[in-house]
């Protein structure tokens, strides 16, 4: 249970940090703001043409893929860390 709580906590922290560090705020330059790492899960801009509007909005699959990737890395890192420190004590 402790591993699960640690995984959830660190997944939230790393998700927020990676999202903030990889924000593309370029709406005034090329018309798009993009959020998400490694997949862009939210895209917004000021372009009103139909070609642009098909790319806008929240992409649930990409959001869940980002969370899943981060959670997987955090989970295996937590397990590895737990095994390494249990052997030493």
Residue pairs with C-beta under 8 A, 6 or more apart in sequence:
3 75
3 78
3 79
3 82
6 74
6 78
7 71
7 74
7 75
7 78
10 74
10 78
11 67
11 70
11 71
11 74
14 70
14 74
15 66
15 67
15 70
18 37
18 66
18 70
19 35
19 36
19 37
21 37
22 35
22 36
22 37
23 33
23 34
23 35
24 32
24 33
24 34
24 35
25 33
26 32
26 33
26 34
27 33
27 44
27 45
27 46
28 46
31 45
31 46
31 47
31 52
32 43
32 44
32 45
32 47
32 55
33 43
33 44
33 45
34 40
34 42
34 43
35 41
35 42
35 43
36 42
36 62
36 63
36 66
37 66
38 66
38 69
39 59
39 62
39 65
39 66
40 59
40 62
41 58
41 59
41 60
41 62
41 63
41 66
42 57
42 58
42 59
42 63
43 55
43 56
43 57
43 59
44 56
44 57
45 52
45 56
47 53
